[in-house]
């Protein structure tokens, strides 16, 4: 369980030895949370964009192009989210331990 006072980026970095999360789910719909999610995802990972955005969010391609991430948008729901979240997780995945 994460403490609300913890910095999410530092928490994820610490749990993944700096690699980033396999899947990050953006469910708030504000530019800051979307951009935070794109910074926390690992190379080859997925950012499931569930939040309904009322303002533009910046997609930092200067940082993301090398990471080869997938960002499904629109109606990301219980039908379209599972492909992002392999279960059970691999044995070497920090969320598994």
Secondary structure, 3 states (H helix, E strand, C coil): CCCCCCCHHHHHHHHCCCCCEEEEEECCCCHHHHHHHHHHEEEEEEEEECCCCCCCCCCCHHHHCCCCCECCCCCCCCCCCHHHCCCCCCCCCCCCC
